[in-house]
Amino acid sequence: MRPLRDPVAILELDIRADLERVEATLHEVIKSDQSMVHEAARYLIDAGGKRFRPMLTLLAGYAGDPKDPRLVPCAAAIELTHLATLYHDDVIDETSVRRGVPTVNVRYGNSVAVLTGDFLLARASGLAADLGPYVSRRLADTIAELCEGQIMETAASGLLDVTAEHYLDVIARKTASLIATSCHLGASLAGASPQIVDAITTYGVALGMAFQLSDDILDVTGDEQESGKTPGTDLREGVLTLPALETLAGRARYGEQLRSALEAKDADGALQI
């Protein structure tokens, strides 16, 4: 199933104007007097994207005051953090396509991609600092959790004895943490009660886990036109996601064939299975 071209259209709450303000904020804060920096920083922003995480921040604001002026810059800080992880991930995974265009590392090289990701994190941190120590601390802790998850995944690359529990821990850190923070900060800044903030944060964790599970399924079943990314990236990098783990555990067909292909480092053969 192709992703919705306009996901906002199905919402009962019209947040389009606020999303446009988030977009304007993104373009404003990545400005640099160094043309190369500005060009690389805006590259993925211009390529589009769902703006899923800032959308969650804005929607969570309806648990309190959705017009709180801090919600838009907070949503922008969340999106910049997400974008920075994409720049870094594409270098780690040696990905060539993202959002239907060549990745930043292909376009500008690995060094520029990594440094641009750092630049985006710095700009996100600046926005968070303007919103106060609570937002800064929450975002900093989330960035640390993202890094932990990615390091855990990288350390297990190429191993065939990875457990489903390890996989779930990885995606809780590298994906669900930022989605949960998107929800948490939106509700918190809008003045929702602690009980509501906790409930929305719990929802964000569950949504983030489901989001990554869906993405991992698409990585082995989708195509580049559908996903906007190079298919089979995880298996080619030796990263076992839940579809592969379930197959290896014998809960899906062709487990032994998949194990043989992975032991032979035959990624193309594994993807055919």
Secondary structure as UniProt FT lines:
FT   HELIX           7..10
FT   HELIX           16..29
FT   HELIX           35..46
FT   HELIX           52..60
FT   HELIX           61..63
FT   TURN            66..67
FT   TURN            69..70
FT   HELIX           71..92
FT   TURN            93..94
FT   STRAND          97..98
FT   TURN            99..100
FT   STRAND          101..102
FT   HELIX           104..108
FT   HELIX           110..130
FT   HELIX           133..155
FT   TURN            156..158
FT   HELIX           164..171
FT   HELIX           172..176
FT   HELIX           177..189
FT   TURN            190..191
FT   HELIX           194..221
FT   HELIX           224..227
FT   TURN            231..232
FT   HELIX           233..236
FT   TURN            237..238
FT   HELIX           242..248
FT   TURN            249..250
FT   TURN            253..254
FT   HELIX           255..263
FT   TURN            264..265
FT   HELIX           267..272
//
